[in-house]
Amino acid sequence: MEKKNTWETYHDSQLKEVDLFADQYRSFLDAAKTERECVDYIVNAAEEKGYRELQAIIKEGGNLKKGDKVYAVWMNKSVVLFRIGEKPMAEGMNILGAHIDSPRLDVKQNPLYEEEGFAYFDTHYYGGVKKYQWVTIPLSLHGVIVKKDGTTVEINIGENEEDPVFFISDLLIHLAQEQLEKKAAKVIEGEALDIIVGNRPIVLGDEDGASAKDASSDTAKDDKEDAADKKKEKERARDAVKKGILDILKKTYDVEEEDFLSAELEVVPAGKAREAGLDRSMLLAYGQDDRVCAYTSLRAMLEVEETDRTACCLLVDKEEIGSVGATGMQSRFFENMVAEVMNLTGEYSELNVRRCLASSCMLSSDVSSAYDPSFASSFDKKNVAYLGGGMVFNKFTGSRGKAGSNDANAEYLAHIRKIFEEESINFQTAELGRVDLGGGGTIAYILALYGMNVIDCGVAVLNMHAPWEATSKADVYETKRGYEAFLKGACL
């Protein structure tokens, strides 16, 4: 089948809309490099559009009716939005679901150490990364430090031009003969992904820095005492850079070294999302997997008018490590919030919740691999997504023999095709790479456990899981249009 280029279908006014939407998307990427930052952005955007917090309505003893808009946040890392439709929720919802976590480096709980004049933060990589891609690039530090008294200190260092940045060193090419003989997976080991945070020793005062000789000018010492003093002075000098970092943290953020025990700090690439190409047709940024689908889902949800079925936008954490934990899709957060909303609409019963979930339709909004001519042998050219080809549908994902795949029903895919063709949405179908080569997964299979119709769809991404990922402006815009058409459409 012939592949369309989405750019060729736009008229002048649409091209302006594409660029405007891309600029807004770039602003989101710059403001939301972590899950917590994403949730803050989403809540602010939702409240501006008249969404109210679900828990506040529950406390007030309120209820919900057609047209009402509510959101719920879980542990500051996952969020769900509902717009109540005309039909009872027991007849199902139209759901957009994406994840807001991305591959990164997490700072360990006992991170700060000094080695030969350098202060480091020890890290543990999160999600699937090529470790060698993270060395020598500017890095920033985002997250929170929660002290024992419950005070939360927000950290964001490296994004403003006047901020310092961090980096991971690599071996100079002149000495790298042995390193270059290693396999790519071993060129940089996980334990070597420690960021350099300082190199200047603290200036010691008289009390800390007085030499052993000065302190004992009036008293003769034997050789054993001299050796002990020299050892202490050497230890003091060795820790001086680390002490300097701790002094900065204390003065700037009022945190102690032990406060790292209750911190969540993420190391991500420093810098803003950029337009790419002389024609400015692409976007290059960190975290587009899967924030490109999260943003397009959010915008569709905020812009859609009243619908027959309740519209839902679900944005969750932990997909990159298996959707586990209290904020991942495998938790009961979503199911619990559906029950709470149905209770406020007067529909709640255990049976009605099950009917609602089973009767719902979902687009599992996640990215797909874009065809890369430089690595053509990794793809099936007939069944791959192309940058500029429009929104992408993956009937199945998984790996090798479709392991871990949702594999959507043909009837559901035909239903989606009809909706999109009626709204003139440009879309393409794809698989995630060549058979037997690899594969991937999304949150689709977890929602499918309820028996609902689910299919994977989203935006094609070049350099997926790299510190800087590339997308097409046209694909991003078209995906938002597709999500909006889905929310307005009838279910199968």
HELIX and SHEET records of a PDB file:
HELIX    1   1 THR A    6  THR A    9  5                                   4    
HELIX    2   2 ASP A   12  ALA A   31  1                                  20    
HELIX    3   3 GLU A   35  GLU A   48  1                                  14    
HELIX    4   4 LEU A   54  GLU A   60  1                                   7    
HELIX    5   5 MET A   89  GLU A   91  5                                   3    
HELIX    6   6 LYS A  131  TRP A  134  5                                   4    
HELIX    7   7 ILE A  173  LEU A  175  5                                   3    
HELIX    8   8 GLN A  179  GLU A  181  5                                   3    
HELIX    9   9 ALA A  184  VAL A  187  1                                   4    
HELIX   10  10 GLY A  190  ALA A  192  5                                   3    
HELIX   11  11 ASP A  206  GLY A  209  1                                   4    
HELIX   12  12 ALA A  212  ALA A  215  1                                   4    
HELIX   13  13 ASP A  223  ARG A  238  1                                  16    
HELIX   14  14 ALA A  240  TYR A  253  1                                  14    
HELIX   15  15 GLU A  257  SER A  262  5                                   6    
HELIX   16  16 GLN A  288  GLU A  303  1                                  16    
HELIX   17  17 GLU A  319  ILE A  321  5                                   3    
HELIX   18  18 PHE A  333  LEU A  344  1                                  12    
HELIX   19  19 GLU A  350  SER A  359  1                                  10    
HELIX   20  20 PRO A  373  SER A  378  5                                   6    
HELIX   21  21 LYS A  381  ASN A  383  5                                   3    
HELIX   22  22 ALA A  410  GLU A  422  1                                  13    
HELIX   23  23 ALA A  444  ALA A  448  1                                   5    
HELIX   24  24 LYS A  473  LYS A  488  1                                  16    
SHEET    1   A 9 ARG A  52  GLU A  53  0                                        
SHEET    2   A 9 LYS A  69  TRP A  74  1                                        
SHEET    3   A 9 SER A  78  ARG A  83 -1                                        
SHEET    4   A 9 THR A 310  VAL A 316 -1                                        
SHEET    5   A 9 MET A  93  HIS A  99  1                                        
SHEET    6   A 9 CYS A 361  SER A 365  1                                        
SHEET    7   A 9 ASN A 453  GLY A 458  1                                        
SHEET    8   A 9 MET A 391  ASN A 394 -1                                        
SHEET    9   A 9 PHE A 427  THR A 429  1                                        
SHEET    1   B 6 THR A 152  ILE A 157  0                                        
SHEET    2   B 6 LEU A 139  VAL A 146 -1                                        
SHEET    3   B 6 ALA A 263  PRO A 269 -1                                        
SHEET    4   B 6 ARG A 104  GLU A 115 -1                                        
SHEET    5   B 6 PHE A 118  TYR A 126 -1                                        
SHEET    6   B 6 ILE A 195  GLY A 198 -1                                        
SHEET    1   C 3 ARG A 274  ALA A 276  0                                        
SHEET    2   C 3 MET A 282  ALA A 285 -1                                        
SHEET    3   C 3 GLU A 469  SER A 472 -1                                        
SHEET    1   D 2 SER A 368  SER A 369  0                                        
SHEET    2   D 2 ALA A 460  VAL A 461  1                                        
SHEET    1   E 2 GLY A 398  SER A 399  0                                        
SHEET    2   E 2 GLY A 439  GLY A 440 -1                                        
END                                                                             
